[in-house]
Amino acid sequence: VGAPEGKSSHFRQRDTQALLPVTQAMELRKRDYHVERPLMNQEQLEELGCWTSAARTYQWRTWFQCSRARAQALLFQHLPVLAWLPRYSLRDWLLGDLLAGLSVAIMQLPQGLAYALLAGLPPVFGLYSSFYPVFIYFLFGTSRHISVGTFAVMSVMVGSVTESLAPDENFLQGANSTVDEAARDGVRVQLASTLSVLVGLFQVGLGLVRFGFVVTYLSEPLVRGYTTAASVQVFISQLKYVFGLQLSSRSGPLSLIYTVLEVCWKLPQSVVGTVVTALVAGVALVLVKLLNDKLRRYLPMPIPGELLTLIGATGISYGVGLKPRFGVDVVGNIPAGLVPPAAPSPQLFTSLLGYAFTIAVVGFAIAISLGKIFALRHGYRVDSNQELVALGLSNLIGGVFQCFPVSCSMSRSLVQESAGGNTQVAGAVSSLFILIIIVKLGELFRDLPKAVLAAAIIVNLKGMLMQFTDIRSLWKSNRMDLLIWLVTFVATILLNLDIVSPFLSPHPSWPRYSVLGQVPDTDIYQDVAEYSEAREVPGVKVFRSSATMYFANAELYSDALKQRCGVDVDHLISQKKKRLRKQEQKLKRLRKSLQKQTAASEGASVSIHVNTSVRDMESNNMEDSKAKVSTGKELEDIAASGQEDAKAPDGSTLKALGLPQPHFHSLVLDLGALSFVDTVCIKSLKNIFRDFREIEVEVYMAACHTPVVAQLEAGNFFDASISKQHLFASVHDAVLFALQHPRSGPASPVLVSWPLAH
């Protein structure tokens, strides 16, 4: 309005060119680039693109198909050990798995004894829970690195159940009101084992009906807020062992607050010998952990601080007589051998159902979260449904053998990975080591002070207590996630309800994922499954979700993206890492051979240089030395070329490694449906950039709304590798840029003549 159309378009063109780099503006002037197409409503678009509704697929029809291949696939799916064990490489993996299994078992022993106290059970039942479930997971699990067994959060959840349903007040006897510990422990063991059976039934049932996705509706801030509150509960529950106090058993709302007040009230009654024992053990454990951190790169395996502390404390307790002389409470009798299986009590099912479902969901959430972290790090996949079945069978069979519910431990899993663990064989080795302790060595720890176990638990809480730093990071990145974190934490602390956190999750959404193609003669992109005339752009893959991406569907988004792209991204990354490791090992061997050859040739007083040519040697009258140094020079040339390949940009490419290359060089994510982003969404997008760049595919984003861009900035999404230059106003802009700047690869097409570019 106001200016002639020609003059107005001239001003717009001049303003646009002023915002572009000089070279790009000059190119635009030469080509007089502009877009022309008729206006279209939805009806005209469907007519031009030949729209047809996408055919629906009925997956249930495949459930009733029967064939030998399908039966074999089902067997391998539900019993994964049959798939990977025949391909087990003794030469490459056995030593690492043995060392990792031994390292984990050394940690599992003290943790099993200590976490049984958290569950309100005699310590020996922690050893049982460290043997049966671990071996069952070896047969049915799909994660190669997580360490299944006793875990602090699960143990304190079990302890809240056993102490609320079987409190000490129910077992008072005599005029002096002493507690009948044998009767109390028997009832609590029956409660814990029945609870484990119910937890296992829930997990197996949910896994068989493929409900592994249910854990995605527990957001990361919610789970971290819950586990932080649980760590506070664990810390407070151990104060009675640190100070040697007799506290009342409490459950229900504000029970944690009442326990803290009672501890403060009874502090003058503390046993001095118990406090000193806990302090000395705690200081020793902290020092060993600091030493492990300092010497991590020099040690083949961490120093077993917990085990050494337990052995030393047991020896001192036996030699000095801490219990009779100073009143220090000890573990007591640990029966040798395994207990026979026992059927669960059906009368307890009704009172334990609610607890069992919550423990089943939280335990699986912790296990699958860790499993997917390690799978992503090492380039393999874990099946969430099979993990649910494996963990359920571990708890179900373990409950029959008097175990309490288990999950996986982050600290042990990290040790298993760092010690060189490659497969589930490491877990089998650790379980067999625990079996030896149960059968022969367990009774040696009868004089172990309980204060030492409490100190070990408190020291190992450091990782979970450090999650308090989430408050600062979430305040900067996402206030809504911070609110979820705080509400979950406060509710768990005050109300002491294990079922608080699962109900804070939103309702599930089922987005539709599409690969887009260009509608002819337009800058419009539609689903190629619905528009038969829509064509994918050569070398560019365009992907869109119909719903916003957040914690509940971020994993679904990533899986659908990799599936629709037609490339097994995770397998390709795994193969690339494997071949790079082999290349590096070959280079190391060449260097060693070169060093040996150089050392041998030094006796002849010959100076070897990689850049010395035959002509130079002739000019220096070194013909007589040629025969002596030829082998050394050949090795040196090979090593030098290997070093050049390793440093060169193409040395680690898929083509150089002999791996297949993707049929596209660029990926465009249509994020127009994003209405907000949370921390999980940001992490997922970063992982997508990282994974596709590993397979030499550049990633671009398009059509982000301004509030979403602001949230990405607040969440530190943009960095040195991902900038706003990877973000485009529209899908068409991103596609044109990708075509003009293809990455090197087989799918670098010649820029075709577009109907929109004149």
Summary of the structure (lengths in Angstrom):
residues: 758
radius of gyration: 32.0
end to end distance: 26.6
largest distance: 108.3
contacts: 2473
relative contact order: 0.12
helix: 63%
strand: 6%
